[in-house]
Amino acid sequence: MNQTNFELIITDDMNILKINFEGLLTHKTTLIAIQKWKEIFGQYPEQKFTLIFNSLKMSDYEQPVRLAVQETLILLKKQVASIWVITDSKVVAAGVGLVSMFTSFKIKMVTSEDKIDNTFNTHKSILNNID
């Protein structure tokens, strides 16, 4: 089963968009997720976001996914403050390295969510789940 869901955290001092991936990340699923990502950013056009891509439950991804994400990051770069990827997969890490190289974003990779700055965890109480 492949599934993608979104978590949006908006506070006075930060905006976080977390996208959770499960199973095989297909190109079709990615395009749907990108549309939702653009809609969320469109609701806050003057705001910058920290993006968190949680790929721990992702089994693999189709090759066009990397290029689609890369193009979207370039398109929305004015609204991206920072990027985190949660993964323990060497395949995902290699793809992230390529995205980082071609977009000039310094993408931070961690193997678990608790390794991300504690700042993000203090705002869990205002978490809104978006499907």
N, CA, C and O atoms as CSV, one atom per row, in Angstrom:
chain,resi,resn,atom,element,x,y,z
A,1,MET,N,N,0.847,-1.177,0.000
A,1,MET,CA,C,0.000,0.000,0.000
A,1,MET,C,C,0.896,1.245,0.000
A,1,MET,O,O,1.846,1.340,0.777
A,2,ASN,N,N,0.582,2.176,-0.867
A,2,ASN,CA,C,1.304,3.455,-0.812
A,2,ASN,C,C,0.340,4.519,-0.338
A,2,ASN,O,O,-0.804,4.607,-0.783
A,3,GLN,N,N,0.841,5.322,0.580
A,3,GLN,CA,C,0.002,6.335,1.209
A,3,GLN,C,C,0.857,7.555,1.499
A,3,GLN,O,O,2.040,7.445,1.824
A,4,THR,N,N,0.247,8.693,1.379
A,4,THR,CA,C,0.906,9.949,1.703
A,4,THR,C,C,-0.055,10.772,2.535
A,4,THR,O,O,-1.224,10.912,2.174
A,5,ASN,N,N,0.423,11.321,3.649
A,5,ASN,CA,C,-0.421,12.245,4.387
A,5,ASN,C,C,0.407,13.436,4.829
A,5,ASN,O,O,1.634,13.375,4.913
A,6,PHE,N,N,-0.292,14.507,5.106
A,6,PHE,CA,C,0.330,15.796,5.401
A,6,PHE,C,C,0.014,16.218,6.828
A,6,PHE,O,O,-1.083,15.978,7.332
A,7,GLU,N,N,0.979,16.843,7.464
A,7,GLU,CA,C,0.770,17.474,8.769
A,7,GLU,C,C,1.252,18.912,8.631
A,7,GLU,O,O,2.376,19.161,8.195
A,8,LEU,N,N,0.400,19.846,9.003
A,8,LEU,CA,C,0.729,21.262,8.902
A,8,LEU,C,C,0.758,21.870,10.294
A,8,LEU,O,O,-0.198,21.736,11.058
A,9,ILE,N,N,1.857,22.536,10.622
A,9,ILE,CA,C,2.010,23.203,11.909
A,9,ILE,C,C,2.281,24.673,11.624
A,9,ILE,O,O,3.280,25.019,10.995
A,10,ILE,N,N,1.389,25.527,12.087
A,10,ILE,CA,C,1.530,26.976,11.896
A,10,ILE,C,C,1.550,27.625,13.274
A,10,ILE,O,O,0.629,27.431,14.067
A,11,THR,N,N,2.589,28.389,13.559
A,11,THR,CA,C,2.657,29.134,14.814
A,11,THR,C,C,3.065,30.562,14.480
A,11,THR,O,O,3.264,30.903,13.314
A,12,ASP,N,N,3.185,31.380,15.494
A,12,ASP,CA,C,3.624,32.754,15.272
A,12,ASP,C,C,5.052,32.818,14.754
A,12,ASP,O,O,5.411,33.746,14.030
A,13,ASP,N,N,5.870,31.834,15.123
A,13,ASP,CA,C,7.281,31.915,14.762
A,13,ASP,C,C,7.770,30.842,13.803
A,13,ASP,O,O,8.943,30.850,13.429
A,14,MET,N,N,6.903,29.916,13.394
A,14,MET,CA,C,7.360,28.914,12.433
A,14,MET,C,C,6.207,28.229,11.726
A,14,MET,O,O,5.092,28.143,12.242
A,15,ASN,N,N,6.506,27.745,10.536
A,15,ASN,CA,C,5.560,26.976,9.739
A,15,ASN,C,C,6.273,25.697,9.328
A,15,ASN,O,O,7.385,25.734,8.800
A,16,ILE,N,N,5.626,24.570,9.573
A,16,ILE,CA,C,6.205,23.286,9.219
A,16,ILE,C,C,5.190,22.517,8.391
A,16,ILE,O,O,4.020,22.413,8.759
A,17,LEU,N,N,5.646,21.983,7.276
A,17,LEU,CA,C,4.846,21.065,6.492
A,17,LEU,C,C,5.575,19.732,6.491
A,17,LEU,O,O,6.674,19.602,5.951
A,18,LYS,N,N,4.941,18.750,7.106
A,18,LYS,CA,C,5.518,17.407,7.172
A,18,LYS,C,C,4.715,16.499,6.259
A,18,LYS,O,O,3.489,16.433,6.345
A,19,ILE,N,N,5.424,15.803,5.385
A,19,ILE,CA,C,4.775,14.866,4.475
A,19,ILE,C,C,5.293,13.475,4.812
A,19,ILE,O,O,6.498,13.224,4.780
A,20,ASN,N,N,4.373,12.580,5.135
A,20,ASN,CA,C,4.697,11.207,5.504
A,20,ASN,C,C,4.415,10.280,4.323
A,20,ASN,O,O,3.325,10.299,3.752
A,21,PHE,N,N,5.398,9.482,3.970
A,21,PHE,CA,C,5.267,8.552,2.852
A,21,PHE,C,C,5.291,7.114,3.362
A,21,PHE,O,O,6.066,6.778,4.257
A,22,GLU,N,N,4.431,6.263,2.781
A,22,GLU,CA,C,4.418,4.840,3.116
A,22,GLU,C,C,4.393,4.026,1.836
A,22,GLU,O,O,3.738,4.396,0.862
A,23,GLY,N,N,5.110,2.921,1.849
A,23,GLY,CA,C,5.106,2.000,0.720
A,23,GLY,C,C,5.912,2.526,-0.452
A,23,GLY,O,O,6.835,3.323,-0.284
A,24,LEU,N,N,5.549,2.069,-1.642
A,24,LEU,CA,C,6.210,2.506,-2.868
A,24,LEU,C,C,5.700,3.885,-3.246
A,24,LEU,O,O,4.496,4.073,-3.423
A,25,LEU,N,N,6.593,4.844,-3.372
A,25,LEU,CA,C,6.212,6.192,-3.784
A,25,LEU,C,C,6.233,6.246,-5.309
A,25,LEU,O,O,7.292,6.279,-5.936
A,26,THR,N,N,5.037,6.255,-5.884
A,26,THR,CA,C,4.924,6.269,-7.343
A,26,THR,C,C,4.943,7.703,-7.859
A,26,THR,O,O,4.739,8.659,-7.110
A,27,HIS,N,N,5.188,7.822,-9.138
A,27,HIS,CA,C,5.173,9.134,-9.773
A,27,HIS,C,C,3.780,9.753,-9.659
A,27,HIS,O,O,3.649,10.946,-9.387
A,28,LYS,N,N,2.748,8.946,-9.866
A,28,LYS,CA,C,1.371,9.437,-9.782
A,28,LYS,C,C,1.060,9.961,-8.377
A,28,LYS,O,O,0.503,11.049,-8.229
A,29,THR,N,N,1.419,9.194,-7.352
A,29,THR,CA,C,1.199,9.631,-5.972
A,29,THR,C,C,1.966,10.912,-5.685
A,29,THR,O,O,1.469,11.801,-4.995
A,30,THR,N,N,3.180,11.001,-6.218
A,30,THR,CA,C,4.006,12.193,-6.020
A,30,THR,C,C,3.354,13.419,-6.630
A,30,THR,O,O,3.343,14.485,-6.013
A,31,LEU,N,N,2.813,13.287,-7.826
A,31,LEU,CA,C,2.171,14.429,-8.477
A,31,LEU,C,C,0.953,14.905,-7.684
A,31,LEU,O,O,0.699,16.106,-7.593
A,32,ILE,N,N,0.204,13.967,-7.115
A,32,ILE,CA,C,-0.941,14.328,-6.274
A,32,ILE,C,C,-0.452,15.042,-5.011
A,32,ILE,O,O,-1.027,16.052,-4.605
A,33,ALA,N,N,0.606,14.519,-4.393
A,33,ALA,CA,C,1.161,15.136,-3.185
A,33,ALA,C,C,1.714,16.528,-3.482
A,33,ALA,O,O,1.548,17.447,-2.681
A,34,ILE,N,N,2.368,16.683,-4.629
A,34,ILE,CA,C,2.908,17.990,-5.012
A,34,ILE,C,C,1.784,19.002,-5.190
A,34,ILE,O,O,1.929,20.162,-4.803
A,35,GLN,N,N,0.676,18.581,-5.767
A,35,GLN,CA,C,-0.459,19.492,-5.927
A,35,GLN,C,C,-0.965,19.958,-4.568
A,35,GLN,O,O,-1.255,21.141,-4.385
A,36,LYS,N,N,-1.073,19.032,-3.613
A,36,LYS,CA,C,-1.514,19.382,-2.266
A,36,LYS,C,C,-0.494,20.316,-1.601
A,36,LYS,O,O,-0.874,21.281,-0.938
A,37,TRP,N,N,0.788,20.028,-1.779
A,37,TRP,CA,C,1.885,20.850,-1.250
A,37,TRP,C,C,1.766,22.274,-1.792
A,37,TRP,O,O,1.869,23.236,-1.032
A,38,LYS,N,N,1.550,22.412,-3.095
A,38,LYS,CA,C,1.399,23.735,-3.707
A,38,LYS,C,C,0.159,24.461,-3.173
A,38,LYS,O,O,0.193,25.671,-2.950
A,39,GLU,N,N,-0.925,23.725,-2.971
A,39,GLU,CA,C,-2.135,24.336,-2.422
A,39,GLU,C,C,-1.880,24.896,-1.020
A,39,GLU,O,O,-2.311,26.003,-0.697
A,40,ILE,N,N,-1.185,24.127,-0.201
A,40,ILE,CA,C,-0.881,24.579,1.162
A,40,ILE,C,C,-0.005,25.819,1.117
A,40,ILE,O,O,-0.293,26.799,1.804
A,41,PHE,N,N,1.056,25.797,0.324
A,41,PHE,CA,C,1.921,26.969,0.200
A,41,PHE,C,C,1.138,28.157,-0.343
A,41,PHE,O,O,1.382,29.296,0.056
A,42,GLY,N,N,0.199,27.900,-1.248
A,42,GLY,CA,C,-0.611,28.966,-1.829
A,42,GLY,C,C,-1.505,29.655,-0.808
A,42,GLY,O,O,-1.855,30.823,-0.979
A,43,GLN,N,N,-1.874,28.950,0.244
A,43,GLN,CA,C,-2.697,29.541,1.303
A,43,GLN,C,C,-1.889,30.516,2.151
A,43,GLN,O,O,-2.459,31.363,2.838
A,44,TYR,N,N,-0.569,30.399,2.107
A,44,TYR,CA,C,0.324,31.243,2.908
A,44,TYR,C,C,1.435,31.795,2.005
A,44,TYR,O,O,2.606,31.485,2.223
A,45,PRO,N,N,1.093,32.600,1.003
A,45,PRO,CA,C,2.065,32.990,-0.034
A,45,PRO,C,C,3.260,33.799,0.462
A,45,PRO,O,O,4.302,33.814,-0.194
A,46,GLU,N,N,3.133,34.455,1.579
A,46,GLU,CA,C,4.240,35.274,2.089
A,46,GLU,C,C,5.034,34.556,3.184
A,46,GLU,O,O,5.949,35.135,3.769
A,47,GLN,N,N,4.691,33.324,3.455
A,47,GLN,CA,C,5.310,32.579,4.549
A,47,GLN,C,C,6.389,31.619,4.053
A,47,GLN,O,O,6.321,31.112,2.933
A,48,LYS,N,N,7.384,31.380,4.903
A,48,LYS,CA,C,8.400,30.362,4.640
A,48,LYS,C,C,8.086,29.146,5.495
A,48,LYS,O,O,7.545,29.262,6.595
A,49,PHE,N,N,8.436,27.978,4.969
A,49,PHE,CA,C,8.140,26.718,5.632
A,49,PHE,C,C,9.394,25.878,5.812
A,49,PHE,O,O,10.298,25.889,4.977
A,50,THR,N,N,9.426,25.156,6.913
A,50,THR,CA,C,10.359,24.053,7.057
A,50,THR,C,C,9.628,22.832,6.534
A,50,THR,O,O,8.514,22.534,6.964
A,51,LEU,N,N,10.256,22.129,5.609
A,51,LEU,CA,C,9.677,20.905,5.058
A,51,LEU,C,C,10.309,19.713,5.752
A,51,LEU,O,O,11.526,19.655,5.925
A,52,ILE,N,N,9.478,18.770,6.146
A,52,ILE,CA,C,9.953,17.504,6.693
A,52,ILE,C,C,9.346,16.391,5.843
A,52,ILE,O,O,8.127,16.223,5.791
A,53,PHE,N,N,10.204,15.646,5.188
A,53,PHE,CA,C,9.769,14.492,4.402
A,53,PHE,C,C,10.088,13.244,5.215
A,53,PHE,O,O,11.254,12.877,5.363
A,54,ASN,N,N,9.057,12.592,5.741
A,54,ASN,CA,C,9.252,11.386,6.537
A,54,ASN,C,C,9.156,10.181,5.618
A,54,ASN,O,O,8.071,9.811,5.169
A,55,SER,N,N,10.298,9.575,5.345
A,55,SER,CA,C,10.378,8.451,4.407
A,55,SER,C,C,10.684,7.132,5.100
A,55,SER,O,O,11.034,6.159,4.434
A,56,LEU,N,N,10.560,7.077,6.416
A,56,LEU,CA,C,10.902,5.852,7.142
A,56,LEU,C,C,10.066,4.649,6.718
A,56,LEU,O,O,10.566,3.524,6.695
A,57,LYS,N,N,8.803,4.875,6.385
A,57,LYS,CA,C,7.930,3.764,6.003
A,57,LYS,C,C,7.821,3.614,4.484
A,57,LYS,O,O,7.012,2.832,3.984
A,58,MET,N,N,8.630,4.357,3.774
A,58,MET,CA,C,8.635,4.276,2.308
A,58,MET,C,C,9.544,3.118,1.901
A,58,MET,O,O,10.699,3.057,2.321
A,59,SER,N,N,9.031,2.212,1.096
A,59,SER,CA,C,9.819,1.048,0.700
A,59,SER,C,C,10.749,1.353,-0.467
A,59,SER,O,O,11.845,0.799,-0.547
A,60,ASP,N,N,10.324,2.220,-1.361
A,60,ASP,CA,C,11.123,2.576,-2.537
A,60,ASP,C,C,10.395,3.702,-3.257
A,60,ASP,O,O,9.297,4.095,-2.861
A,61,TYR,N,N,11.009,4.219,-4.312
A,61,TYR,CA,C,10.351,5.253,-5.110
A,61,TYR,C,C,10.694,5.054,-6.580
A,61,TYR,O,O,11.755,4.534,-6.927
A,62,GLU,N,N,9.769,5.479,-7.432
A,62,GLU,CA,C,10.004,5.419,-8.868
A,62,GLU,C,C,10.932,6.555,-9.269
A,62,GLU,O,O,10.894,7.625,-8.662
A,63,GLN,N,N,11.751,6.342,-10.267
A,63,GLN,CA,C,12.773,7.311,-10.667
A,63,GLN,C,C,12.228,8.708,-10.988
A,63,GLN,O,O,12.881,9.685,-10.620
A,64,PRO,N,N,11.082,8.863,-11.645
A,64,PRO,CA,C,10.588,10.229,-11.936
A,64,PRO,C,C,10.246,11.049,-10.690
A,64,PRO,O,O,10.110,12.269,-10.771
A,65,VAL,N,N,10.108,10.388,-9.546
A,65,VAL,CA,C,9.766,11.080,-8.297
A,65,VAL,C,C,10.826,12.120,-7.956
A,65,VAL,O,O,10.499,13.260,-7.627
A,66,ARG,N,N,12.090,11.729,-8.034
A,66,ARG,CA,C,13.169,12.645,-7.661
A,66,ARG,C,C,13.117,13.921,-8.481
A,66,ARG,O,O,13.224,15.016,-7.928
A,67,LEU,N,N,12.958,13.799,-9.768
A,67,LEU,CA,C,12.917,14.969,-10.639
A,67,LEU,C,C,11.694,15.841,-10.344
A,67,LEU,O,O,11.793,17.068,-10.356
A,68,ALA,N,N,10.550,15.219,-10.082
A,68,ALA,CA,C,9.336,15.991,-9.776
A,68,ALA,C,C,9.505,16.789,-8.480
A,68,ALA,O,O,9.117,17.955,-8.414
A,69,VAL,N,N,10.079,16.168,-7.462
A,69,VAL,CA,C,10.316,16.863,-6.195
A,69,VAL,C,C,11.341,17.978,-6.395
A,69,VAL,O,O,11.175,19.090,-5.892
A,70,GLN,N,N,12.379,17.669,-7.120
A,70,GLN,CA,C,13.436,18.651,-7.408
A,70,GLN,C,C,12.861,19.883,-8.098
A,70,GLN,O,O,13.148,21.009,-7.692
A,71,GLU,N,N,12.056,19.681,-9.134
A,71,GLU,CA,C,11.451,20.796,-9.869
A,71,GLU,C,C,10.521,21.608,-8.978
A,71,GLU,O,O,10.463,22.833,-9.092
A,72,THR,N,N,9.792,20.930,-8.089
A,72,THR,CA,C,8.873,21.629,-7.197
A,72,THR,C,C,9.635,22.471,-6.181
A,72,THR,O,O,9.236,23.597,-5.882
A,73,LEU,N,N,10.724,21.937,-5.651
A,73,LEU,CA,C,11.540,22.716,-4.717
A,73,LEU,C,C,12.084,23.978,-5.381
A,73,LEU,O,O,12.096,25.046,-4.771
A,74,ILE,N,N,12.524,23.858,-6.610
A,74,ILE,CA,C,13.035,25.026,-7.338
A,74,ILE,C,C,11.909,26.043,-7.550
A,74,ILE,O,O,12.113,27.244,-7.377
A,75,LEU,N,N,10.733,25.561,-7.921
A,75,LEU,CA,C,9.584,26.431,-8.162
A,75,LEU,C,C,9.153,27.169,-6.889
A,75,LEU,O,O,8.787,28.343,-6.942
A,76,LEU,N,N,9.197,26.481,-5.761
A,76,LEU,CA,C,8.693,27.048,-4.505
A,76,LEU,C,C,9.806,27.526,-3.582
A,76,LEU,O,O,9.571,27.732,-2.391
A,77,LYS,N,N,11.008,27.706,-4.110
A,77,LYS,CA,C,12.182,27.983,-3.266
A,77,LYS,C,C,12.033,29.209,-2.372
A,77,LYS,O,O,12.625,29.251,-1.293
A,78,LYS,N,N,11.266,30.198,-2.788
A,78,LYS,CA,C,11.100,31.404,-1.965
A,78,LYS,C,C,10.329,31.119,-0.683
A,78,LYS,O,O,10.389,31.903,0.264
A,79,GLN,N,N,9.602,30.000,-0.648
A,79,GLN,CA,C,8.824,29.664,0.535
A,79,GLN,C,C,9.462,28.555,1.367
A,79,GLN,O,O,8.876,28.123,2.360
A,80,VAL,N,N,10.639,28.091,0.988
A,80,VAL,CA,C,11.291,27.003,1.707
A,80,VAL,C,C,12.394,27.561,2.602
A,80,VAL,O,O,13.379,28.121,2.121
A,81,ALA,N,N,12.212,27.399,3.905
A,81,ALA,CA,C,13.217,27.853,4.871
A,81,ALA,C,C,14.286,26.791,5.078
A,81,ALA,O,O,15.479,27.096,5.099
A,82,SER,N,N,13.857,25.545,5.231
A,82,SER,CA,C,14.790,24.436,5.409
A,82,SER,C,C,14.095,23.135,5.061
A,82,SER,O,O,12.870,23.064,4.971
A,83,ILE,N,N,14.913,22.102,4.867
A,83,ILE,CA,C,14.372,20.794,4.474
A,83,ILE,C,C,15.033,19.711,5.314
A,83,ILE,O,O,16.254,19.678,5.471
A,84,TRP,N,N,14.207,18.834,5.844
A,84,TRP,CA,C,14.655,17.659,6.585
A,84,TRP,C,C,14.087,16.421,5.896
A,84,TRP,O,O,12.949,16.431,5.429
A,85,VAL,N,N,14.872,15.372,5.837
A,85,VAL,CA,C,14.395,14.080,5.352
A,85,VAL,C,C,14.693,13.052,6.431
A,85,VAL,O,O,15.824,12.927,6.900
A,86,ILE,N,N,13.651,12.317,6.816
A,86,ILE,CA,C,13.815,11.249,7.793
A,86,ILE,C,C,13.856,9.943,7.017
A,86,ILE,O,O,12.869,9.554,6.392
A,87,THR,N,N,14.992,9.270,7.056
A,87,THR,CA,C,15.146,8.016,6.322
A,87,THR,C,C,16.270,7.187,6.906
A,87,THR,O,O,17.218,7.713,7.489
A,88,ASP,N,N,16.145,5.884,6.739
A,88,ASP,CA,C,17.256,4.991,7.053
A,88,ASP,C,C,17.643,4.189,5.808
A,88,ASP,O,O,18.372,3.200,5.888
A,89,SER,N,N,17.144,4.636,4.670
A,89,SER,CA,C,17.394,3.966,3.397
A,89,SER,C,C,18.556,4.613,2.648
A,89,SER,O,O,18.576,5.829,2.459
A,90,LYS,N,N,19.500,3.819,2.231
A,90,LYS,CA,C,20.624,4.346,1.451
A,90,LYS,C,C,20.164,4.794,0.065
A,90,LYS,O,O,20.725,5.733,-0.500
A,91,VAL,N,N,19.165,4.142,-0.475
A,91,VAL,CA,C,18.627,4.532,-1.791
A,91,VAL,C,C,17.985,5.914,-1.705
A,91,VAL,O,O,18.227,6.769,-2.557
A,92,VAL,N,N,17.169,6.131,-0.679
A,92,VAL,CA,C,16.536,7.441,-0.490
A,92,VAL,C,C,17.607,8.493,-0.226
A,92,VAL,O,O,17.542,9.594,-0.772
A,93,ALA,N,N,18.588,8.163,0.602
A,93,ALA,CA,C,19.658,9.114,0.914
A,93,ALA,C,C,20.420,9.523,-0.348
A,93,ALA,O,O,20.787,10.688,-0.502
A,94,ALA,N,N,20.655,8.579,-1.239
A,94,ALA,CA,C,21.345,8.901,-2.498
A,94,ALA,C,C,20.494,9.844,-3.340
A,94,ALA,O,O,21.016,10.796,-3.921
A,95,GLY,N,N,19.196,9.589,-3.413
A,95,GLY,CA,C,18.298,10.470,-4.159
A,95,GLY,C,C,18.241,11.860,-3.556
A,95,GLY,O,O,18.206,12.856,-4.279
A,96,VAL,N,N,18.231,11.931,-2.233
A,96,VAL,CA,C,18.222,13.220,-1.538
A,96,VAL,C,C,19.501,13.992,-1.852
A,96,VAL,O,O,19.466,15.206,-2.053
A,97,GLY,N,N,20.619,13.288,-1.893
A,97,GLY,CA,C,21.885,13.932,-2.230
A,97,GLY,C,C,21.848,14.568,-3.607
A,97,GLY,O,O,22.368,15.666,-3.802
A,98,LEU,N,N,21.235,13.882,-4.565
A,98,LEU,CA,C,21.104,14.438,-5.917
A,98,LEU,C,C,20.180,15.655,-5.932
A,98,LEU,O,O,20.480,16.659,-6.578
A,99,VAL,N,N,19.064,15.562,-5.222
A,99,VAL,CA,C,18.145,16.703,-5.156
A,99,VAL,C,C,18.859,17.903,-4.552
A,99,VAL,O,O,18.733,19.022,-5.050
A,100,SER,N,N,19.600,17.674,-3.493
A,100,SER,CA,C,20.333,18.752,-2.842
A,100,SER,C,C,21.328,19.395,-3.808
A,100,SER,O,O,21.447,20.618,-3.869
A,101,MET,N,N,22.027,18.570,-4.549
A,101,MET,CA,C,23.031,19.073,-5.488
A,101,MET,C,C,22.397,19.915,-6.597
A,101,MET,O,O,22.939,20.954,-6.973
A,102,PHE,N,N,21.262,19.474,-7.115
A,102,PHE,CA,C,20.645,20.169,-8.244
A,102,PHE,C,C,19.740,21.330,-7.853
A,102,PHE,O,O,19.314,22.096,-8.718
A,103,THR,N,N,19.438,21.472,-6.564
A,103,THR,CA,C,18.573,22.574,-6.139
A,103,THR,C,C,19.312,23.604,-5.300
A,103,THR,O,O,18.778,24.687,-5.056
A,104,SER,N,N,20.489,23.308,-4.865
A,104,SER,CA,C,21.320,24.139,-3.988
A,104,SER,C,C,20.763,24.253,-2.572
A,104,SER,O,O,21.225,25.094,-1.800
A,105,PHE,N,N,19.780,23.424,-2.214
A,105,PHE,CA,C,19.299,23.367,-0.836
A,105,PHE,C,C,20.203,22.451,-0.037
A,105,PHE,O,O,20.613,21.396,-0.522
A,106,LYS,N,N,20.515,22.850,1.180
A,106,LYS,CA,C,21.234,21.977,2.097
A,106,LYS,C,C,20.172,21.158,2.824
A,106,LYS,O,O,19.548,21.635,3.772
A,107,ILE,N,N,19.979,19.946,2.378
A,107,ILE,CA,C,18.947,19.085,2.948
A,107,ILE,C,C,19.556,18.276,4.091
A,107,ILE,O,O,20.571,17.601,3.921
A,108,LYS,N,N,18.926,18.356,5.244
A,108,LYS,CA,C,19.416,17.642,6.418
A,108,LYS,C,C,18.736,16.279,6.494
A,108,LYS,O,O,17.511,16.186,6.419
A,109,MET,N,N,19.531,15.226,6.643
A,109,MET,CA,C,18.980,13.878,6.752
A,109,MET,C,C,19.202,13.333,8.151
A,109,MET,O,O,20.282,13.465,8.728
A,110,VAL,N,N,18.153,12.716,8.685
A,110,VAL,CA,C,18.219,12.070,9.990
A,110,VAL,C,C,17.546,10.709,9.892
A,110,VAL,O,O,16.786,10.452,8.958
A,111,THR,N,N,17.826,9.842,10.853
A,111,THR,CA,C,17.261,8.493,10.819
A,111,THR,C,C,16.026,8.336,11.704
A,111,THR,O,O,15.382,7.287,11.686
A,112,SER,N,N,15.694,9.365,12.475
A,112,SER,CA,C,14.464,9.326,13.269
A,112,SER,C,C,13.997,10.755,13.532
A,112,SER,O,O,14.787,11.699,13.531
A,113,GLU,N,N,12.704,10.883,13.756
A,113,GLU,CA,C,12.127,12.214,13.941
A,113,GLU,C,C,12.669,12.907,15.190
A,113,GLU,O,O,12.786,14.132,15.218
A,114,ASP,N,N,12.998,12.132,16.219
A,114,ASP,CA,C,13.484,12.760,17.449
A,114,ASP,C,C,14.865,13.392,17.283
A,114,ASP,O,O,15.333,14.091,18.181
A,115,LYS,N,N,15.515,13.156,16.157
A,115,LYS,CA,C,16.811,13.787,15.902
A,115,LYS,C,C,16.680,15.158,15.252
A,115,LYS,O,O,17.671,15.869,15.082
A,116,ILE,N,N,15.475,15.520,14.895
A,116,ILE,CA,C,15.231,16.859,14.355
A,116,ILE,C,C,15.187,17.824,15.526
A,116,ILE,O,O,14.787,17.453,16.629
A,117,ASP,N,N,15.594,19.049,15.289
A,117,ASP,CA,C,15.630,20.066,16.348
A,117,ASP,C,C,14.420,19.980,17.258
A,117,ASP,O,O,13.291,19.845,16.788
A,118,ASN,N,N,14.653,20.058,18.552
A,118,ASN,CA,C,13.577,20.006,19.541
A,118,ASN,C,C,12.555,21.121,19.345
A,118,ASN,O,O,11.426,21.016,19.825
A,119,THR,N,N,12.934,22.170,18.654
A,119,THR,CA,C,12.036,23.284,18.393
A,119,THR,C,C,10.743,22.808,17.760
A,119,THR,O,O,9.662,23.290,18.096
A,120,PHE,N,N,10.860,21.859,16.842
A,120,PHE,CA,C,9.670,21.384,16.140
A,120,PHE,C,C,8.752,20.608,17.064
A,120,PHE,O,O,7.532,20.666,16.912
A,121,ASN,N,N,9.304,19.897,18.001
A,121,ASN,CA,C,8.498,19.065,18.879
A,121,ASN,C,C,7.685,19.884,19.875
A,121,ASN,O,O,6.692,19.380,20.398
A,122,THR,N,N,8.065,21.112,20.153
A,122,THR,CA,C,7.325,21.937,21.108
A,122,THR,C,C,5.999,22.412,20.546
A,122,THR,O,O,5.156,22.909,21.293
A,123,HIS,N,N,5.802,22.271,19.263
A,123,HIS,CA,C,4.588,22.780,18.628
A,123,HIS,C,C,3.611,21.677,18.232
A,123,HIS,O,O,2.678,21.933,17.471
A,124,LYS,N,N,3.802,20.470,18.725
A,124,LYS,CA,C,2.936,19.351,18.373
A,124,LYS,C,C,1.490,19.575,18.834
A,124,LYS,O,O,0.562,19.016,18.249
A,125,SER,N,N,1.299,20.374,19.859
A,125,SER,CA,C,-0.043,20.570,20.385
A,125,SER,C,C,-0.966,21.288,19.403
A,125,SER,O,O,-2.186,21.226,19.553
A,126,ILE,N,N,-0.413,21.959,18.412
A,126,ILE,CA,C,-1.271,22.666,17.466
A,126,ILE,C,C,-1.224,21.998,16.094
A,126,ILE,O,O,-1.440,22.635,15.063
A,127,LEU,N,N,-0.941,20.715,16.110
A,127,LEU,CA,C,-0.833,19.949,14.881
A,127,LEU,C,C,-2.197,19.775,14.215
A,127,LEU,O,O,-3.181,19.420,14.864
A,128,ASN,N,N,-2.232,20.027,12.933
A,128,ASN,CA,C,-3.432,19.796,12.154
A,128,ASN,C,C,-3.114,18.736,11.116
A,128,ASN,O,O,-2.184,18.902,10.326
A,129,ASN,N,N,-3.864,17.664,11.107
A,129,ASN,CA,C,-3.631,16.607,10.132
A,129,ASN,C,C,-4.455,16.905,8.884
A,129,ASN,O,O,-5.657,17.158,8.969
A,130,ILE,N,N,-3.805,16.874,7.738
A,130,ILE,CA,C,-4.455,17.185,6.474
A,130,ILE,C,C,-4.353,15.953,5.594
A,130,ILE,O,O,-3.247,15.498,5.303
A,131,ASP,N,N,-5.447,15.420,5.175
A,131,ASP,CA,C,-5.431,14.246,4.285
A,131,ASP,C,C,-5.749,14.628,2.876
A,131,ASP,O,O,-5.780,13.769,1.995
